[in-house]
Amino acid sequence: MERQYSYHGGTGVFSSPQTEETKKLLSADELARELGVGRTTAYSLLWSGTFPSMKVGRLRKVRREDFEAYIKTRMERSEHGGV
């Protein structure tokens, strides 16, 4: 089964429903759970561009590595007195 996806204006096809690469993607619900926020806040973060995201079918997904980079940056800022 092939699934269409788009990433920042590009398009492509996943050749299987769940690959090793797609397992590294977080849904909005998973993002909310990881951050300890509600779904509305998670979607706001996605749509604001806080996290680079892609659309897989009808779902918006975030790469785990982008999520982890965001957390690392936020922690570094707070350690140095930033926001």
mmCIF file of the N, C-alpha and C atoms, coordinates in Angstrom:
data_MODEL
# 
_entry.id   MODEL 
# 
loop_
_atom_site.group_PDB 
_atom_site.id 
_atom_site.type_symbol 
_atom_site.label_atom_id 
_atom_site.label_alt_id 
_atom_site.label_comp_id 
_atom_site.label_asym_id 
_atom_site.label_entity_id 
_atom_site.label_seq_id 
_atom_site.pdbx_PDB_ins_code 
_atom_site.Cartn_x 
_atom_site.Cartn_y 
_atom_site.Cartn_z 
_atom_site.occupancy 
_atom_site.B_iso_or_equiv 
_atom_site.pdbx_formal_charge 
_atom_site.auth_seq_id 
_atom_site.auth_comp_id 
_atom_site.auth_asym_id 
_atom_site.auth_atom_id 
_atom_site.pdbx_PDB_model_num 
ATOM 1   N N  . MET A 1 1  ? 0.834  -1.167 0.000  1.00 0.00 ? 1  MET A N  1 
ATOM 2   C CA . MET A 1 1  ? 0.000  0.000  0.000  1.00 0.00 ? 1  MET A CA 1 
ATOM 3   C C  . MET A 1 1  ? 0.887  1.241  0.000  1.00 0.00 ? 1  MET A C  1 
ATOM 4   N N  . GLU A 1 2  ? 0.622  2.193  -0.872 1.00 0.00 ? 2  GLU A N  1 
ATOM 5   C CA . GLU A 1 2  ? 1.399  3.414  -0.931 1.00 0.00 ? 2  GLU A CA 1 
ATOM 6   C C  . GLU A 1 2  ? 0.637  4.543  -0.272 1.00 0.00 ? 2  GLU A C  1 
ATOM 7   N N  . ARG A 1 3  ? 1.361  5.392  0.463  1.00 0.00 ? 3  ARG A N  1 
ATOM 8   C CA . ARG A 1 3  ? 0.740  6.526  1.130  1.00 0.00 ? 3  ARG A CA 1 
ATOM 9   C C  . ARG A 1 3  ? 1.418  7.795  0.659  1.00 0.00 ? 3  ARG A C  1 
ATOM 10  N N  . GLN A 1 4  ? 0.635  8.766  0.270  1.00 0.00 ? 4  GLN A N  1 
ATOM 11  C CA . GLN A 1 4  ? 1.160  10.058 -0.151 1.00 0.00 ? 4  GLN A CA 1 
ATOM 12  C C  . GLN A 1 4  ? 1.559  10.868 1.068  1.00 0.00 ? 4  GLN A C  1 
ATOM 13  N N  . TYR A 1 5  ? 2.609  11.642 0.946  1.00 0.00 ? 5  TYR A N  1 
ATOM 14  C CA . TYR A 1 5  ? 2.964  12.585 1.993  1.00 0.00 ? 5  TYR A CA 1 
ATOM 15  C C  . TYR A 1 5  ? 3.520  13.848 1.355  1.00 0.00 ? 5  TYR A C  1 
ATOM 16  N N  . SER A 1 6  ? 3.464  14.920 2.072  1.00 0.00 ? 6  SER A N  1 
ATOM 17  C CA . SER A 1 6  ? 4.105  16.149 1.613  1.00 0.00 ? 6  SER A CA 1 
ATOM 18  C C  . SER A 1 6  ? 4.943  16.696 2.749  1.00 0.00 ? 6  SER A C  1 
ATOM 19  N N  . TYR A 1 7  ? 6.057  17.314 2.411  1.00 0.00 ? 7  TYR A N  1 
ATOM 20  C CA . TYR A 1 7  ? 6.961  17.865 3.407  1.00 0.00 ? 7  TYR A CA 1 
ATOM 21  C C  . TYR A 1 7  ? 7.424  19.223 2.927  1.00 0.00 ? 7  TYR A C  1 
ATOM 22  N N  . HIS A 1 8  ? 6.979  20.243 3.585  1.00 0.00 ? 8  HIS A N  1 
ATOM 23  C CA . HIS A 1 8  ? 7.349  21.616 3.231  1.00 0.00 ? 8  HIS A CA 1 
ATOM 24  C C  . HIS A 1 8  ? 7.235  21.870 1.734  1.00 0.00 ? 8  HIS A C  1 
ATOM 25  N N  . GLY A 1 9  ? 6.100  21.490 1.160  1.00 0.00 ? 9  GLY A N  1 
ATOM 26  C CA . GLY A 1 9  ? 5.848  21.761 -0.242 1.00 0.00 ? 9  GLY A CA 1 
ATOM 27  C C  . GLY A 1 9  ? 6.252  20.652 -1.192 1.00 0.00 ? 9  GLY A C  1 
ATOM 28  N N  . GLY A 1 10 ? 7.075  19.714 -0.752 1.00 0.00 ? 10 GLY A N  1 
ATOM 29  C CA . GLY A 1 10 ? 7.452  18.595 -1.611 1.00 0.00 ? 10 GLY A CA 1 
ATOM 30  C C  . GLY A 1 10 ? 6.462  17.459 -1.447 1.00 0.00 ? 10 GLY A C  1 
ATOM 31  N N  . THR A 1 11 ? 6.479  16.511 -2.349 1.00 0.00 ? 11 THR A N  1 
ATOM 32  C CA . THR A 1 11 ? 5.601  15.356 -2.210 1.00 0.00 ? 11 THR A CA 1 
ATOM 33  C C  . THR A 1 11 ? 6.400  14.088 -2.445 1.00 0.00 ? 11 THR A C  1 
ATOM 34  N N  . GLY A 1 12 ? 5.861  12.980 -2.008 1.00 0.00 ? 12 GLY A N  1 
ATOM 35  C CA . GLY A 1 12 ? 6.490  11.684 -2.195 1.00 0.00 ? 12 GLY A CA 1 
ATOM 36  C C  . GLY A 1 12 ? 5.538  10.582 -1.810 1.00 0.00 ? 12 GLY A C  1 
ATOM 37  N N  . VAL A 1 13 ? 6.044  9.375  -1.735 1.00 0.00 ? 13 VAL A N  1 
ATOM 38  C CA . VAL A 1 13 ? 5.208  8.222  -1.427 1.00 0.00 ? 13 VAL A CA 1 
ATOM 39  C C  . VAL A 1 13 ? 5.935  7.321  -0.445 1.00 0.00 ? 13 VAL A C  1 
ATOM 40  N N  . PHE A 1 14 ? 5.227  6.887  0.606  1.00 0.00 ? 14 PHE A N  1 
ATOM 41  C CA . PHE A 1 14 ? 5.737  5.822  1.466  1.00 0.00 ? 14 PHE A CA 1 
ATOM 42  C C  . PHE A 1 14 ? 5.289  4.513  0.842  1.00 0.00 ? 14 PHE A C  1 
ATOM 43  N N  . SER A 1 15 ? 6.192  3.559  0.748  1.00 0.00 ? 15 SER A N  1 
ATOM 44  C CA . SER A 1 15 ? 5.836  2.305  0.095  1.00 0.00 ? 15 SER A CA 1 
ATOM 45  C C  . SER A 1 15 ? 5.167  1.310  1.028  1.00 0.00 ? 15 SER A C  1 
ATOM 46  N N  . SER A 1 16 ? 5.230  1.541  2.334  1.00 0.00 ? 16 SER A N  1 
ATOM 47  C CA . SER A 1 16 ? 4.563  0.645  3.262  1.00 0.00 ? 16 SER A CA 1 
ATOM 48  C C  . SER A 1 16 ? 3.901  1.471  4.351  1.00 0.00 ? 16 SER A C  1 
ATOM 49  N N  . PRO A 1 17 ? 2.848  0.950  4.980  1.00 0.00 ? 17 PRO A N  1 
ATOM 50  C CA . PRO A 1 17 ? 2.133  1.724  5.993  1.00 0.00 ? 17 PRO A CA 1 
ATOM 51  C C  . PRO A 1 17 ? 3.005  2.151  7.170  1.00 0.00 ? 17 PRO A C  1 
ATOM 52  N N  . GLN A 1 18 ? 3.925  1.322  7.620  1.00 0.00 ? 18 GLN A N  1 
ATOM 53  C CA . GLN A 1 18 ? 4.762  1.667  8.776  1.00 0.00 ? 18 GLN A CA 1 
ATOM 54  C C  . GLN A 1 18 ? 6.167  1.165  8.518  1.00 0.00 ? 18 GLN A C  1 
ATOM 55  N N  . THR A 1 19 ? 7.091  2.082  8.248  1.00 0.00 ? 19 THR A N  1 
ATOM 56  C CA . THR A 1 19 ? 8.489  1.726  8.021  1.00 0.00 ? 19 THR A CA 1 
ATOM 57  C C  . THR A 1 19 ? 9.314  2.176  9.218  1.00 0.00 ? 19 THR A C  1 
ATOM 58  N N  . GLU A 1 20 ? 10.586 1.853  9.212  1.00 0.00 ? 20 GLU A N  1 
ATOM 59  C CA . GLU A 1 20 ? 11.463 2.315  10.295 1.00 0.00 ? 20 GLU A CA 1 
ATOM 60  C C  . GLU A 1 20 ? 11.473 3.835  10.341 1.00 0.00 ? 20 GLU A C  1 
ATOM 61  N N  . GLU A 1 21 ? 11.443 4.475  9.192  1.00 0.00 ? 21 GLU A N  1 
ATOM 62  C CA . GLU A 1 21 ? 11.445 5.938  9.149  1.00 0.00 ? 21 GLU A CA 1 
ATOM 63  C C  . GLU A 1 21 ? 10.154 6.510  9.723  1.00 0.00 ? 21 GLU A C  1 
ATOM 64  N N  . THR A 1 22 ? 9.012  5.928  9.383  1.00 0.00 ? 22 THR A N  1 
ATOM 65  C CA . THR A 1 22 ? 7.757  6.481  9.886  1.00 0.00 ? 22 THR A CA 1 
ATOM 66  C C  . THR A 1 22 ? 7.571  6.199  11.373 1.00 0.00 ? 22 THR A C  1 
ATOM 67  N N  . LYS A 1 23 ? 8.248  5.208  11.910 1.00 0.00 ? 23 LYS A N  1 
ATOM 68  C CA . LYS A 1 23 ? 8.181  4.954  13.348 1.00 0.00 ? 23 LYS A CA 1 
ATOM 69  C C  . LYS A 1 23 ? 8.864  6.078  14.120 1.00 0.00 ? 23 LYS A C  1 
ATOM 70  N N  . LYS A 1 24 ? 9.715  6.848  13.438 1.00 0.00 ? 24 LYS A N  1 
ATOM 71  C CA . LYS A 1 24 ? 10.416 7.961  14.064 1.00 0.00 ? 24 LYS A CA 1 
ATOM 72  C C  . LYS A 1 24 ? 9.593  9.245  14.031 1.00 0.00 ? 24 LYS A C  1 
ATOM 73  N N  . LEU A 1 25 ? 8.355  9.156  13.562 1.00 0.00 ? 25 LEU A N  1 
ATOM 74  C CA . LEU A 1 25 ? 7.484  10.321 13.460 1.00 0.00 ? 25 LEU A CA 1 
ATOM 75  C C  . LEU A 1 25 ? 6.486  10.342 14.608 1.00 0.00 ? 25 LEU A C  1 
ATOM 76  N N  . LEU A 1 26 ? 6.239  11.528 15.146 1.00 0.00 ? 26 LEU A N  1 
ATOM 77  C CA . LEU A 1 26 ? 5.266  11.698 16.225 1.00 0.00 ? 26 LEU A CA 1 
ATOM 78  C C  . LEU A 1 26 ? 4.004  12.342 15.680 1.00 0.00 ? 26 LEU A C  1 
ATOM 79  N N  . SER A 1 27 ? 2.871  11.823 16.091 1.00 0.00 ? 27 SER A N  1 
ATOM 80  C CA . SER A 1 27 ? 1.592  12.452 15.755 1.00 0.00 ? 27 SER A CA 1 
ATOM 81  C C  . SER A 1 27 ? 1.376  13.626 16.706 1.00 0.00 ? 27 SER A C  1 
ATOM 82  N N  . ALA A 1 28 ? 0.358  14.430 16.447 1.00 0.00 ? 28 ALA A N  1 
ATOM 83  C CA . ALA A 1 28 ? 0.027  15.543 17.339 1.00 0.00 ? 28 ALA A CA 1 
ATOM 84  C C  . ALA A 1 28 ? -0.317 15.021 18.740 1.00 0.00 ? 28 ALA A C  1 
ATOM 85  N N  . ASP A 1 29 ? -1.031 13.910 18.812 1.00 0.00 ? 29 ASP A N  1 
ATOM 86  C CA . ASP A 1 29 ? -1.370 13.333 20.116 1.00 0.00 ? 29 ASP A CA 1 
ATOM 87  C C  . ASP A 1 29 ? -0.115 12.880 20.863 1.00 0.00 ? 29 ASP A C  1 
ATOM 88  N N  . GLU A 1 30 ? 0.817  12.257 20.141 1.00 0.00 ? 30 GLU A N  1 
ATOM 89  C CA . GLU A 1 30 ? 2.066  11.814 20.772 1.00 0.00 ? 30 GLU A CA 1 
ATOM 90  C C  . GLU A 1 30 ? 2.906  13.016 21.196 1.00 0.00 ? 30 GLU A C  1 
ATOM 91  N N  . LEU A 1 31 ? 2.918  14.047 20.363 1.00 0.00 ? 31 LEU A N  1 
ATOM 92  C CA . LEU A 1 31 ? 3.626  15.276 20.699 1.00 0.00 ? 31 LEU A CA 1 
ATOM 93  C C  . LEU A 1 31 ? 3.047  15.888 21.975 1.00 0.00 ? 31 LEU A C  1 
ATOM 94  N N  . ALA A 1 32 ? 1.726  15.946 22.045 1.00 0.00 ? 32 ALA A N  1 
ATOM 95  C CA . ALA A 1 32 ? 1.057  16.476 23.238 1.00 0.00 ? 32 ALA A CA 1 
ATOM 96  C C  . ALA A 1 32 ? 1.445  15.675 24.477 1.00 0.00 ? 32 ALA A C  1 
ATOM 97  N N  . ARG A 1 33 ? 1.428  14.355 24.354 1.00 0.00 ? 33 ARG A N  1 
ATOM 98  C CA . ARG A 1 33 ? 1.766  13.489 25.489 1.00 0.00 ? 33 ARG A CA 1 
ATOM 99  C C  . ARG A 1 33 ? 3.223  13.713 25.918 1.00 0.00 ? 33 ARG A C  1 
ATOM 100 N N  . GLU A 1 34 ? 4.139  13.792 24.949 1.00 0.00 ? 34 GLU A N  1 
ATOM 101 C CA . GLU A 1 34 ? 5.563  13.996 25.262 1.00 0.00 ? 34 GLU A CA 1 
ATOM 102 C C  . GLU A 1 34 ? 5.805  15.329 25.958 1.00 0.00 ? 34 GLU A C  1 
ATOM 103 N N  . LEU A 1 35 ? 5.071  16.369 25.543 1.00 0.00 ? 35 LEU A N  1 
ATOM 104 C CA . LEU A 1 35 ? 5.247  17.703 26.121 1.00 0.00 ? 35 LEU A CA 1 
ATOM 105 C C  . LEU A 1 35 ? 4.410  17.927 27.370 1.00 0.00 ? 35 LEU A C  1 
ATOM 106 N N  . GLY A 1 36 ? 3.435  17.055 27.597 1.00 0.00 ? 36 GLY A N  1 
ATOM 107 C CA . GLY A 1 36 ? 2.548  17.229 28.744 1.00 0.00 ? 36 GLY A CA 1 
ATOM 108 C C  . GLY A 1 36 ? 1.569  18.376 28.551 1.00 0.00 ? 36 GLY A C  1 
ATOM 109 N N  . VAL A 1 37 ? 1.135  18.557 27.299 1.00 0.00 ? 37 VAL A N  1 
ATOM 110 C CA . VAL A 1 37 ? 0.169  19.607 26.968 1.00 0.00 ? 37 VAL A CA 1 
ATOM 111 C C  . VAL A 1 37 ? -1.045 18.977 26.299 1.00 0.00 ? 37 VAL A C  1 
ATOM 112 N N  . GLY A 1 38 ? -2.066 19.767 26.074 1.00 0.00 ? 38 GLY A N  1 
ATOM 113 C CA . GLY A 1 38 ? -3.262 19.271 25.401 1.00 0.00 ? 38 GLY A CA 1 
ATOM 114 C C  . GLY A 1 38 ? -3.089 19.224 23.889 1.00 0.00 ? 38 GLY A C  1 
ATOM 115 N N  . ARG A 1 39 ? -4.035 18.557 23.240 1.00 0.00 ? 39 ARG A N  1 
ATOM 116 C CA . ARG A 1 39 ? -4.000 18.438 21.777 1.00 0.00 ? 39 ARG A CA 1 
ATOM 117 C C  . ARG A 1 39 ? -4.051 19.793 21.093 1.00 0.00 ? 39 ARG A C  1 
ATOM 118 N N  . THR A 1 40 ? -4.865 20.705 21.627 1.00 0.00 ? 40 THR A N  1 
ATOM 119 C CA . THR A 1 40 ? -4.998 22.022 21.013 1.00 0.00 ? 40 THR A CA 1 
ATOM 120 C C  . THR A 1 40 ? -3.654 22.744 21.011 1.00 0.00 ? 40 THR A C  1 
ATOM 121 N N  . THR A 1 41 ? -2.942 22.673 22.124 1.00 0.00 ? 41 THR A N  1 
ATOM 122 C CA . THR A 1 41 ? -1.625 23.302 22.209 1.00 0.00 ? 41 THR A CA 1 
ATOM 123 C C  . THR A 1 41 ? -0.652 22.630 21.252 1.00 0.00 ? 41 THR A C  1 
ATOM 124 N N  . ALA A 1 42 ? -0.690 21.316 21.167 1.00 0.00 ? 42 ALA A N  1 
ATOM 125 C CA . ALA A 1 42 ? 0.194  20.593 20.254 1.00 0.00 ? 42 ALA A CA 1 
ATOM 126 C C  . ALA A 1 42 ? -0.064 21.019 18.811 1.00 0.00 ? 42 ALA A C  1 
ATOM 127 N N  . TYR A 1 43 ? -1.340 21.098 18.423 1.00 0.00 ? 43 TYR A N  1 
ATOM 128 C CA . TYR A 1 43 ? -1.656 21.535 17.065 1.00 0.00 ? 43 TYR A CA 1 
ATOM 129 C C  . TYR A 1 43 ? -1.237 22.980 16.837 1.00 0.00 ? 43 TYR A C  1 
ATOM 130 N N  . SER A 1 44 ? -1.381 23.831 17.844 1.00 0.00 ? 44 SER A N  1 
ATOM 131 C CA . SER A 1 44 ? -0.940 25.230 17.717 1.00 0.00 ? 44 SER A CA 1 
ATOM 132 C C  . SER A 1 44 ? 0.564  25.298 17.463 1.00 0.00 ? 44 SER A C  1 
ATOM 133 N N  . LEU A 1 45 ? 1.324  24.466 18.171 1.00 0.00 ? 45 LEU A N  1 
ATOM 134 C CA . LEU A 1 45 ? 2.769  24.418 17.960 1.00 0.00 ? 45 LEU A CA 1 
ATOM 135 C C  . LEU A 1 45 ? 3.103  23.945 16.546 1.00 0.00 ? 45 LEU A C  1 
ATOM 136 N N  . LEU A 1 46 ? 2.344  22.966 16.050 1.00 0.00 ? 46 LEU A N  1 
ATOM 137 C CA . LEU A 1 46 ? 2.579  22.466 14.699 1.00 0.00 ? 46 LEU A CA 1 
ATOM 138 C C  . LEU A 1 46 ? 2.286  23.538 13.658 1.00 0.00 ? 46 LEU A C  1 
ATOM 139 N N  . TRP A 1 47 ? 1.139  24.172 13.783 1.00 0.00 ? 47 TRP A N  1 
ATOM 140 C CA . TRP A 1 47 ? 0.722  25.151 12.777 1.00 0.00 ? 47 TRP A CA 1 
ATOM 141 C C  . TRP A 1 47 ? 1.523  26.440 12.865 1.00 0.00 ? 47 TRP A C  1 
ATOM 142 N N  . SER A 1 48 ? 2.102  26.743 14.018 1.00 0.00 ? 48 SER A N  1 
ATOM 143 C CA . SER A 1 48 ? 2.904  27.968 14.159 1.00 0.00 ? 48 SER A CA 1 
ATOM 144 C C  . SER A 1 48 ? 4.297  27.799 13.555 1.00 0.00 ? 48 SER A C  1 
ATOM 145 N N  . GLY A 1 49 ? 4.680  26.564 13.261 1.00 0.00 ? 49 GLY A N  1 
ATOM 146 C CA . GLY A 1 49 ? 6.003  26.318 12.703 1.00 0.00 ? 49 GLY A CA 1 
ATOM 147 C C  . GLY A 1 49 ? 7.065  26.090 13.763 1.00 0.00 ? 49 GLY A C  1 
ATOM 148 N N  . THR A 1 50 ? 6.654  25.981 15.026 1.00 0.00 ? 50 THR A N  1 
ATOM 149 C CA . THR A 1 50 ? 7.605  25.710 16.099 1.00 0.00 ? 50 THR A CA 1 
ATOM 150 C C  . THR A 1 50 ? 8.374  24.422 15.813 1.00 0.00 ? 50 THR A C  1 
ATOM 151 N N  . PHE A 1 51 ? 7.661  23.436 15.296 1.00 0.00 ? 51 PHE A N  1 
ATOM 152 C CA . PHE A 1 51 ? 8.268  22.170 14.887 1.00 0.00 ? 51 PHE A CA 1 
ATOM 153 C C  . PHE A 1 51 ? 8.126  22.037 13.382 1.00 0.00 ? 51 PHE A C  1 
ATOM 154 N N  . PRO A 1 52 ? 9.196  21.694 12.661 1.00 0.00 ? 52 PRO A N  1 
ATOM 155 C CA . PRO A 1 52 ? 9.016  21.343 11.253 1.00 0.00 ? 52 PRO A CA 1 
ATOM 156 C C  . PRO A 1 52 ? 8.112  20.114 11.214 1.00 0.00 ? 52 PRO A C  1 
ATOM 157 N N  . SER A 1 53 ? 7.128  20.121 10.360 1.00 0.00 ? 53 SER A N  1 
ATOM 158 C CA . SER A 1 53 ? 6.218  18.982 10.315 1.00 0.00 ? 53 SER A CA 1 
ATOM 159 C C  . SER A 1 53 ? 5.893  18.623 8.877  1.00 0.00 ? 53 SER A C  1 
ATOM 160 N N  . MET A 1 54 ? 5.343  17.457 8.717  1.00 0.00 ? 54 MET A N  1 
ATOM 161 C CA . MET A 1 54 ? 4.930  16.978 7.400  1.00 0.00 ? 54 MET A CA 1 
ATOM 162 C C  . MET A 1 54 ? 3.538  16.392 7.518  1.00 0.00 ? 54 MET A C  1 
ATOM 163 N N  . LYS A 1 55 ? 2.881  16.320 6.411  1.00 0.00 ? 55 LYS A N  1 
ATOM 164 C CA . LYS A 1 55 ? 1.555  15.736 6.393  1.00 0.00 ? 55 LYS A CA 1 
ATOM 165 C C  . LYS A 1 55 ? 1.658  14.339 5.791  1.00 0.00 ? 55 LYS A C  1 
ATOM 166 N N  . VAL A 1 56 ? 1.165  13.359 6.511  1.00 0.00 ? 56 VAL A N  1 
ATOM 167 C CA . VAL A 1 56 ? 1.134  11.972 6.040  1.00 0.00 ? 56 VAL A CA 1 
ATOM 168 C C  . VAL A 1 56 ? -0.343 11.602 5.976  1.00 0.00 ? 56 VAL A C  1 
ATOM 169 N N  . GLY A 1 57 ? -0.866 11.500 4.763  1.00 0.00 ? 57 GLY A N  1 
ATOM 170 C CA . GLY A 1 57 ? -2.312 11.321 4.622  1.00 0.00 ? 57 GLY A CA 1 
ATOM 171 C C  . GLY A 1 57 ? -2.999 12.542 5.176  1.00 0.00 ? 57 GLY A C  1 
ATOM 172 N N  . ARG A 1 58 ? -3.860 12.356 6.165  1.00 0.00 ? 58 ARG A N  1 
ATOM 173 C CA . ARG A 1 58 ? -4.550 13.479 6.794  1.00 0.00 ? 58 ARG A CA 1 
ATOM 174 C C  . ARG A 1 58 ? -3.904 13.907 8.100  1.00 0.00 ? 58 ARG A C  1 
ATOM 175 N N  . LEU A 1 59 ? -2.852 13.213 8.502  1.00 0.00 ? 59 LEU A N  1 
ATOM 176 C CA . LEU A 1 59 ? -2.218 13.484 9.794  1.00 0.00 ? 59 LEU A CA 1 
ATOM 177 C C  . LEU A 1 59 ? -0.971 14.350 9.652  1.00 0.00 ? 59 LEU A C  1 
ATOM 178 N N  . ARG A 1 60 ? -0.756 15.223 10.603 1.00 0.00 ? 60 ARG A N  1 
ATOM 179 C CA . ARG A 1 60 ? 0.451  16.044 10.660 1.00 0.00 ? 60 ARG A CA 1 
ATOM 180 C C  . ARG A 1 60 ? 1.439  15.317 11.570 1.00 0.00 ? 60 ARG A C  1 
ATOM 181 N N  . LYS A 1 61 ? 2.688  15.163 11.122 1.00 0.00 ? 61 LYS A N  1 
ATOM 182 C CA . LYS A 1 61 ? 3.703  14.412 11.858 1.00 0.00 ? 61 LYS A CA 1 
ATOM 183 C C  . LYS A 1 61 ? 4.955  15.248 12.060 1.00 0.00 ? 61 LYS A C  1 
ATOM 184 N N  . VAL A 1 62 ? 5.667  14.975 13.158 1.00 0.00 ? 62 VAL A N  1 
ATOM 185 C CA . VAL A 1 62 ? 6.915  15.635 13.505 1.00 0.00 ? 62 VAL A CA 1 
ATOM 186 C C  . VAL A 1 62 ? 7.992  14.567 13.628 1.00 0.00 ? 62 VAL A C  1 
ATOM 187 N N  . ARG A 1 63 ? 9.145  14.836 13.050 1.00 0.00 ? 63 ARG A N  1 
ATOM 188 C CA . ARG A 1 63 ? 10.247 13.885 13.214 1.00 0.00 ? 63 ARG A CA 1 
ATOM 189 C C  . ARG A 1 63 ? 10.716 13.927 14.659 1.00 0.00 ? 63 ARG A C  1 
ATOM 190 N N  . ARG A 1 64 ? 10.961 12.756 15.233 1.00 0.00 ? 64 ARG A N  1 
ATOM 191 C CA . ARG A 1 64 ? 11.414 12.681 16.630 1.00 0.00 ? 64 ARG A CA 1 
ATOM 192 C C  . ARG A 1 64 ? 12.692 13.495 16.817 1.00 0.00 ? 64 ARG A C  1 
ATOM 193 N N  . GLU A 1 65 ? 13.585 13.464 15.855 1.00 0.00 ? 65 GLU A N  1 
ATOM 194 C CA . GLU A 1 65 ? 14.845 14.212 15.993 1.00 0.00 ? 65 GLU A CA 1 
ATOM 195 C C  . GLU A 1 65 ? 14.596 15.726 16.057 1.00 0.00 ? 65 GLU A C  1 
ATOM 196 N N  . ASP A 1 66 ? 13.579 16.227 15.350 1.00 0.00 ? 66 ASP A N  1 
ATOM 197 C CA . ASP A 1 66 ? 13.235 17.650 15.444 1.00 0.00 ? 66 ASP A CA 1 
ATOM 198 C C  . ASP A 1 66 ? 12.638 17.971 16.808 1.00 0.00 ? 66 ASP A C  1 
ATOM 199 N N  . PHE A 1 67 ? 11.827 17.067 17.326 1.00 0.00 ? 67 PHE A N  1 
ATOM 200 C CA . PHE A 1 67 ? 11.260 17.233 18.664 1.00 0.00 ? 67 PHE A CA 1 
ATOM 201 C C  . PHE A 1 67 ? 12.373 17.274 19.703 1.00 0.00 ? 67 PHE A C  1 
ATOM 202 N N  . GLU A 1 68 ? 13.315 16.339 19.621 1.00 0.00 ? 68 GLU A N  1 
ATOM 203 C CA . GLU A 1 68 ? 14.409 16.272 20.583 1.00 0.00 ? 68 GLU A CA 1 
ATOM 204 C C  . GLU A 1 68 ? 15.312 17.499 20.490 1.00 0.00 ? 68 GLU A C  1 
ATOM 205 N N  . ALA A 1 69 ? 15.545 18.022 19.282 1.00 0.00 ? 69 ALA A N  1 
ATOM 206 C CA . ALA A 1 69 ? 16.341 19.240 19.108 1.00 0.00 ? 69 ALA A CA 1 
ATOM 207 C C  . ALA A 1 69 ? 15.638 20.425 19.750 1.00 0.00 ? 69 ALA A C  1 
ATOM 208 N N  . TYR A 1 70 ? 14.315 20.493 19.626 1.00 0.00 ? 70 TYR A N  1 
ATOM 209 C CA . TYR A 1 70 ? 13.532 21.561 20.252 1.00 0.00 ? 70 TYR A CA 1 
ATOM 210 C C  . TYR A 1 70 ? 13.691 21.514 21.770 1.00 0.00 ? 70 TYR A C  1 
ATOM 211 N N  . ILE A 1 71 ? 13.568 20.336 22.342 1.00 0.00 ? 71 ILE A N  1 
ATOM 212 C CA . ILE A 1 71 ? 13.698 20.174 23.796 1.00 0.00 ? 71 ILE A CA 1 
ATOM 213 C C  . ILE A 1 71 ? 15.107 20.584 24.237 1.00 0.00 ? 71 ILE A C  1 
ATOM 214 N N  . LYS A 1 72 ? 16.119 20.124 23.519 1.00 0.00 ? 72 LYS A N  1 
ATOM 215 C CA . LYS A 1 72 ? 17.501 20.451 23.868 1.00 0.00 ? 72 LYS A CA 1 
ATOM 216 C C  . LYS A 1 72 ? 17.725 21.965 23.833 1.00 0.00 ? 72 LYS A C  1 
ATOM 217 N N  . THR A 1 73 ? 17.229 22.623 22.791 1.00 0.00 ? 73 THR A N  1 
ATOM 218 C CA . THR A 1 73 ? 17.374 24.074 22.666 1.00 0.00 ? 73 THR A CA 1 
ATOM 219 C C  . THR A 1 73 ? 16.677 24.795 23.812 1.00 0.00 ? 73 THR A C  1 
ATOM 220 N N  . ARG A 1 74 ? 15.458 24.359 24.140 1.00 0.00 ? 74 ARG A N  1 
ATOM 221 C CA . ARG A 1 74 ? 14.717 24.995 25.238 1.00 0.00 ? 74 ARG A CA 1 
ATOM 222 C C  . ARG A 1 74 ? 15.447 24.813 26.570 1.00 0.00 ? 74 ARG A C  1 
ATOM 223 N N  . MET A 1 75 ? 16.025 23.643 26.789 1.00 0.00 ? 75 MET A N  1 
ATOM 224 C CA . MET A 1 75 ? 16.737 23.390 28.042 1.00 0.00 ? 75 MET A CA 1 
ATOM 225 C C  . MET A 1 75 ? 18.009 24.237 28.115 1.00 0.00 ? 75 MET A C  1 
ATOM 226 N N  . GLU A 1 76 ? 18.716 24.371 26.983 1.00 0.00 ? 76 GLU A N  1 
ATOM 227 C CA . GLU A 1 76 ? 19.929 25.185 26.958 1.00 0.00 ? 76 GLU A CA 1 
ATOM 228 C C  . GLU A 1 76 ? 19.596 26.646 27.237 1.00 0.00 ? 76 GLU A C  1 
ATOM 229 N N  . ARG A 1 77 ? 18.498 27.131 26.665 1.00 0.00 ? 77 ARG A N  1 
ATOM 230 C CA . ARG A 1 77 ? 18.072 28.520 26.902 1.00 0.00 ? 77 ARG A CA 1 
ATOM 231 C C  . ARG A 1 77 ? 17.762 28.747 28.370 1.00 0.00 ? 77 ARG A C  1 
ATOM 232 N N  . SER A 1 78 ? 17.046 27.789 28.980 1.00 0.00 ? 78 SER A N  1 
ATOM 233 C CA . SER A 1 78 ? 16.673 27.975 30.381 1.00 0.00 ? 78 SER A CA 1 
ATOM 234 C C  . SER A 1 78 ? 17.892 27.895 31.297 1.00 0.00 ? 78 SER A C  1 
ATOM 235 N N  . GLU A 1 79 ? 18.893 27.108 30.922 1.00 0.00 ? 79 GLU A N  1 
ATOM 236 C CA . GLU A 1 79 ? 20.122 27.027 31.714 1.00 0.00 ? 79 GLU A CA 1 
ATOM 237 C C  . GLU A 1 79 ? 20.908 28.327 31.668 1.00 0.00 ? 79 GLU A C  1 
ATOM 238 N N  . HIS A 1 80 ? 20.759 29.070 30.553 1.00 0.00 ? 80 HIS A N  1 
ATOM 239 C CA . HIS A 1 80 ? 21.485 30.316 30.372 1.00 0.00 ? 80 HIS A CA 1 
ATOM 240 C C  . HIS A 1 80 ? 20.616 31.534 30.662 1.00 0.00 ? 80 HIS A C  1 
ATOM 241 N N  . GLY A 1 81 ? 19.473 31.324 31.302 1.00 0.00 ? 81 GLY A N  1 
ATOM 242 C CA . GLY A 1 81 ? 18.612 32.427 31.691 1.00 0.00 ? 81 GLY A CA 1 
ATOM 243 C C  . GLY A 1 81 ? 17.716 32.952 30.593 1.00 0.00 ? 81 GLY A C  1 
ATOM 244 N N  . GLY A 1 82 ? 17.628 32.248 29.460 1.00 0.00 ? 82 GLY A N  1 
ATOM 245 C CA . GLY A 1 82 ? 16.770 32.680 28.360 1.00 0.00 ? 82 GLY A CA 1 
ATOM 246 C C  . GLY A 1 82 ? 15.351 32.198 28.545 1.00 0.00 ? 82 GLY A C  1 
ATOM 247 N N  . VAL A 1 83 ? 14.519 32.521 27.594 1.00 0.00 ? 83 VAL A N  1 
ATOM 248 C CA . VAL A 1 83 ? 13.103 32.136 27.661 1.00 0.00 ? 83 VAL A CA 1 
ATOM 249 C C  . VAL A 1 83 ? 12.908 30.791 27.031 1.00 0.00 ? 83 VAL A C  1 
# 
